[in-house]
Amino acid sequence: MSAANHATKRLVALHGWSATLLAILLYVVMLTGTIVVLDNELTDWSAGHTDRAPLFGPRTDQIVTRFAAQVPPEMHDHVFLSQGSNGTLSLFFGTDQPHPDGGTAQFGRGFLVNPQTGVLQSARAGFFSDVVSHRPERAFSHFLVDLHVQLHVPGRWGLYMTGILGVTMLVAAITGVLIHKHIIRDLFTTERPGARLVSFRDRHTLAGVWSLPFAVLLSFTGAFLSFAISLGLPVVALVAFGGDQDLAIATVLGEPTTTNATVAAMADLTTLFADATLRAGAPIGTTEIHDYGTAGAVVTTFHGIADGALIPTTLDYNGATGEFLDRRQIVGTEPSAGSVLASLMAPLHFGNFAGWWSRIIWVGLGAAMTYTIVTGMQLWLRRRENEPAWQHGARALSVVAWGLPLVIVITGHASLVALLTGDPEAVVPRVFIAGCLAVLAYGAFTLKQPLDSLNRMLGLATGIGLLLLPVTRLQTGGLSWGEALMWRGDSVLVIDVTCLALGLICLLAVRRKRAAQPAAAPAE
């Protein structure tokens, strides 16, 4: 073989392995993205209770006033009210202080209070991110969101990686539309029996064609969300604000600034919240109060998406008088097309704009895209199944394709058990990493076994793990189906039924593969 041919062969191998690695990372992002469409439902499912009492009820003003008097006045700069652990109202009073990791952050005191009785459940001091985000029932869903958004890579590097993956998928989706000669015909492809590879390709084509428009939408919005935070903001801050990112955020988002620091009594928050809920057409999720107890105080209420709307609502009120000021724009201070487009990015990416209907569609199309990624790589690798190097590539793909769902299921079990025995926020990432290492070790120790055997064992373990998830939830204090129906716990029923259905699908797929294996062997 000439030197030129040898170099070409090495370049082709490098190209193929880099594509395999990229496909594996894209699979991780797509699978976790499909799951985190049900982020809030997973949190309710993990919580073990369904509290339907209003978070911002008639005692809210009394509660905020009482705890505001217990903290130093300098901690009135920023007050945050949000959903706490186990149906409590979370209050945080803080002020800007240097953070050990660099920059400034809110440091203060946090309280968890029963919103109906006003009884204090717990109190903590520290930085906002450590105090307010401490919700054990969110440990599992929050970890999956982090894995989807930045592959559990700290800092901006994870956002860079997912942003690049989003751009790569966008290019692949657009070029797929342009080069596909029979896209309309393939929308109605039916599986042709008799030829294992042909029927496999038919399923891949059907899933890929139906999910192409969704792939364009999802990749564009995902890349925007990743790069807007990790790259866009630092560039704007560097060019226009001398590197001051805090000033850039305040200017771009139009955050209120204090115009009157004179001490003044606050308006009745209960009345203010009732008006905000009526005006927005949706319940309040969180509330932020700037400069509590001054004449220039501003109360900002953040709402969910109202019925018939596509984007959430944010309202500003004068904290001293209770007067409505304006609807907050996500970009700038005035309504604009750019602000509307930026507001649409998150709802369109996560599919939470039309209740259960949009979530179901997003989960289905996300699953189709995930299937397309795996089957596309399998088809590509099957053309090279006689090459020893690419046999390792096929095994690596199988380890990830079956191993990641298995590890996620194991992590789900661990998070439920940790709600009783420890701190889920510390346990979940450790179990996930340990599970990944165990699956990789199993793949390495079974190198001499057939690939079908590896797939069968990992698929069997995943199916059994999924079927047992509702059992673990129930045994760790979760609601029974009867209690869930009584308290309108839709999330508990949906996640449980989904786990049972997926578990059965995994077991049936393993059984079907095993039954078809002897018949397929002579054809190969």
N, C-alpha and C positions, 0 to 999 in steps of 0.2 A: 504493500500500500504506500502510495506517495505521501510526502509530507503534507501537501495541500489537502489531500483527501482525509488524512488523519486529523488535521486541524479542523476541517469541516465537520467531521464526525463528532469531535469533542464539542464544537460549538452547538451542534444540534442537540447533543446530550445535555449541555448546560441550559439551552433554551427549554428543553422538555422538563428538566427538574425544577427550574425556576417557575414554569407554568404550573407544575404540580404543587409546589409550595404555595403559590398564589391562590390556587383553587382550594387548597386546604384551609387557608386563612379566610377566604371568602365563604366557605362552608360554615366555619365557626360563627362568623358574623351573621349569616343568613339564618342559621338554626336558632341562635339565641335571639335574633330579632323577631322571628316568628313566635317565640315563646313570650317575649316581653310585651307583645301586643296586649297580653292579659296580665300586665304588671300589677295593676290595682286589684284584680281578681285573685292573683296569687297571694297578695298581702292579706286580703280578707280570708282566704282559704287557710293561711298559716296561723291567723290570729287566734282561732279557737273560740271566737265569739262574734256575734253580729249586733253591734250597738247602733240602733236607728235613732237614738235621741239626738236632737240638734246640737251641733258643736257650739255655735254662737247663740246661746239661749238667753232667757230673761235675766240671768244672774251675771252675764258677761261683764257689764260695766262695774258691778260691785267687786268682782274678782280682780279685774285689772287695777282698779283703784286701790284695793287692799294691798296687792303685792308691789305696786309702784311705790307705796309708802315705805316698804321694807328694804328697798335698795337705795344706794347713794344717788343723788340727783344727776351726777355725771353719767350714770348708766341709763338715763332717759333719752339719750340721743337716738337710739334705735330700739323699738319694741316690736317683737314678732309674736303673732298668735297663730297657731296651727294645730293640726291633729297630732296628738301625742300617742304614746303606747297605751293599748288596752282601752281605747275610747276616751282618753283623757284630753283635756285642753292644755296645750303646751304654750307657756309664756316664756319669753326670753327678753331680758333687759340688758343692753350692752352699749359699748362705745368702742371707737377705733383704737387698736393697740398694735404695736409691732408683733408680727407672727414669727416664731422660730424658723419657719421654712422660708422666710423672706416676705417683704411687703407688709401690708397691714390687714387686719381682720377684726371682726367684732368679738370682743371679750366681755363677758358679763355673767349673769346668773340666770339659770333656767329653772322653771317650776312645772310640775305636772299636777293638774288640778281636776277634780271631778267637776264637769261643767254644770251639773244639775244641783249639786250640794255645796260646791265650793271647798270641799275637803282637800287638803294638800296630800298628794300621793308620794311625791319625792322632790328633791331639790338638788341641783348640781351647779358648779361654777366651772367656767372654762371658755374656750373659744366656741363660736356659734356652730361650726361644723362638727364639733365633738359632742356638744350638748344637745342640740335640737335634732340632729340626725340619728340619735340613739333610740331606735325603735326595733326591738328584737324581732317582732313579727315581719319586719321588712328586710331582714338580713338576706334571705334567699333571693327574693325578687330584686333587691338592690344590687346584689352581686351579679345576677344575670344581666341587668341593665349595664353595669360597669363593663362586663365582658363583651357585650354587644357594642357599646359606644367606643371603648378604647382598649379592648382585648386585655383588660386588666394590666395594662402597661401604665406606669405612673406618669404624671405630668402631661405635657402636650404631645409626647411621642406617640402615645396610643391614639390620639385624635388624628395625628398625621397619618398613621397606618390605616385607620378606617376610612379616612378621607381619600387616600390613594386607592384603596379597594373600591370605594364608591365610584371614583372616576373610571377605574378599570372596567367595572361592571356597566357603567353608562356607555362607554365606548363599545363594549361587546354587544350590548343590547341594540344600540343604534345601527351598528354595522350588520348585526344579525337581521334586522328588518330590511336593510338595503340589499343584502345579497340573497335573501330568501326568495326563491323563484315561485314557490307555490304556497305562499303563506295562508291564503284563504282556504285552499283545499286541505292543508294540513291542520286547520282548525277542527276538522271533522275526521281526522285519521282514526281508523279502527285497527286494533291489533290483529295482525295476520298470523294465524296459528301455523305450527309445523316447523318454523325456523327459529331457533332460540335467539340468535343474534338479531334477526330482522324484527321479531316481535319486541325485543328489548329496545331496539332503536325507535320503533313506533311509539312506545310509551314515552321515551325521552323526547321525541319530536312533539307529541301532543302536549306534554307538560310545558315544554319550552315555548311553543308558539302561543299558548293561552296566557302565559305569564310575561310575555315580552313587553306589553305596554306598562304593566306593573313594575317590571324591572327598570324601565326608563324612569318612571316616577320615583321609585324607591331609591335608586342610585343617585339621582340628582338631588333629592331632598337630603339624603344621608351625607353626601359630599358637602352640601351647603352647610349643614349643621356642624359637621366636623371642622371644616376649614374656617367658618365664620368665627368660631371661638378660638381655635388654636393659631390661626394665621391672620385672618382679617383684622381682628381687634389689635394685636400687637403692631401690625403694619400701620393702621390708622393712628394708633397712639404714638408711634415713632415719627411719622411724617407730620402730623398736625398738632400733637400735644407734647412734643419733646420727650416721649417715652413714658409719660404719666398715664398708665392704663386706667386708674381710678377716675381721673378727670375725663378721659375719653368715654368711659362707660356713662358717667353722669351727663355728659353732653349729648351723646348719641341717644341715650334712653330718655333724656329729658327728666332726670330725677329732680324732685323738688329741693330747693335750697331755703334755708331759714331767712325770712324777711323780718321777723319780729321775735326776738328772744325774750321778751317780757314774760314773766311768770303769769300764767292764766289758768283758770279752771278748764278742764276738758268738757266737751259736749257729751251728752249721754250716748255711750257707744251702742247700747242695745237698740235705741231708736235709729241711730245711724246705720247699723248693720241691717235692720229690717228694711230701711229704704234702699240700701244697696242691693239686697237680694231681690226686691221687687223691680228695681230699675234694670238689673242685669238679666233677670229671668232665670237665674241659676244660683244655687247655694254658694256661700263663701267658702273657699278652700283654705286660704291663708290671708292674714292681714299684717300690714307693716305700718308702724306709726313713727314718723320722723319728728324728733324734738317734742316728745310727750311733755305736756304740762306748760307749754308756752303758747303765746298768741299766734305764733307762726306754725303751729303743729299741722302736719298733713297726715291724714289717714288714707292709706291705699288698700283697697280690697281686691283680692284676686279670686275670680270666679271660674267655674268650669264652663263647658260649652252648653249654651242654652238650646232648647229644642228648636230645630230648624236652622241653627247657626252652624258655621264652620270653624269659627275661631273663638277662643275664650275672651272674656271681658275683664278689664281692669279699670277700676274707678278711683278717683281722687276726691277727698272731702277735706274741708277746713276743720281741723281737729278741735278748735276752740268754739266755733259756732255751729258745727254740724252741717254747714252749707255744702251742697254738691258743687264741685269745681269743674271736673271734666273727665272724659274717658281717656285713659292713658293709652298712648300709641307705643307699639313695640320699638319703633324707630322714630326719633324726632318728637316734637311736641304737637304737631298738626297732622290731621289725617292725610294720608298720601297712598299712592299705589304701591310704593316701596314698602311701606309699613304693613299694608294688607298682605302683600306677597310674603314678607318675612314672617308674618303671623301664621300663614298657611303651612309653612314648612313642617313644623312639628306635628300638627294634626294629620297632614297627608302622609307623613312618614310612619307614624305610629297607629294610624287608623282609628283614632278615638273621637271622631267628629259626629258619629251617628249612632251612638250606643252599641248594642249588641250586633246590629246588622253590619256595620262597617268593620267591627272586630272580627266577626266570623269570616267575612270576605278577605280581610287582610291575612288572617291565619291560613286560610285555604290557599291563597295565591303565594304566600310566603313559603308554605310547604311545597308547592309546585316548583318554585324557584330552587329551593334546597335540593329537591329530588333531581332537578335538571343539572345542577352543578355536579352532583355525585355521578349520575349516569353518564353525563358528558365525559367526565374523566375516565370512567370505566370503559366506555367505548373507545376512547383514545388509547388506553392502556392495553385493551384486548388486541389491538392491531400489532402490539409489540410484546405479546405474552411469551413468545419464544426467546426473547432476549433476557439473559439472566439479570442484568441491571434493572430492567423495567419490571421484573417480577417482584423486586423489592419495592418498587414504586407502587405497584398494585397492593402489596401488603400494607404499606404505609397508609394508603388511602382507606383501606378497609378498617385498619386500627382506628383511624380518626372518625370515619363515617359511622361505625357502630360504637366506638369507645366513648366519643363525646356525649351522646345521649345517655349511655350507661353511667358515666361519671356525674352528669347533671342529676340523674335520678337518685344516685347514691347521696349526692350532696343535699337533695331535697329531704331524704330520710334523716340525714344528720342534722339539718336545720330544725326539723320538728322535734327531735330528741333533745337538742341543745336548748330549746325553749324551756325545758324542765330541769336540765342538769348543768347548764353553763351559759356562756355568752355566745349566741349564734353569730354575731358579727365577727367574732374571732375564730369560731369553729368552721364556718362555711368556707372561707378561702383555703384554710389548711386541709380540709377534707377534699376539696376539689383538686388541689395540687397533688395530694397523696393519691387520689384516685387516678389522675392522669399518669403519674409515674407507675402505678400498678398496672394499668392497661398497657403502657408502653413496654413494661417488663414482660408481661404475658405475651405480647406480640413478638418480642425478641426470643423468648424461651421456646416458642412454637414455630420457629423458622422452618423446621424440617417437616412440619405438618402441612397438609393441603390447605389452600386458602379458604375453601368452602368450610372446612372444619373450624377455622378461626371465626368466620362470619357466623356460623351456626351457634357457637358457644357465646359470643358477644351478644347476638340477637336474642338468644334464649335468656341470658342474664338480664338484658334490658326489659324484655317482656315481663318477666317475673317481678322485677323491681317496680315496674309501673303498676302492675296489679296489686302490689302490696302497699303502695303509697297511701291510698285511702285508709287502709287498716292502720298504718303507722299514725296518720293524722288523728284518727278516732282514739287510738290508745294513748295519745299524748295530750288528751284534753279537748280535742276538736268536737264540733257540733255533730250530732247524728243527723241523718237525712230528715227525720221527723222534726227535729228542732230547727233545722235550716229552713224547712218549708213553713214552719210556724212564724219564724222571724224574718222571712223573705230573704234568706241567705242564698241568693241565686249563685253567687260565686262558688260556694262550697259544692253545690250540685254540679255546676258546669265543669269545674276542675276535676272533681272525682270521676264523673262520667267520661271525661276526656282521657284521664289516666287509664281507666278500665278499657276503653275502646282501643287506645293505642297499644296497650299491653296485649290485648287479644290479636291485634293486627300483626304485631311482632311475632307472636307465637305461631300464627297461621302462616306468615311468610317463611319462617324457619321450617315449618312442617312441609309447606309446598316445595321449598327448595330441596329438602331432603328427599321427598317423594319423586321429584323430577330428575334428581341427580343420576340414578342408574340408567334412565332412558337417554339422557343427554350425553353420557360418557362415550358411547360408540361413535356418535356424530362428530366428536372432537378428534 
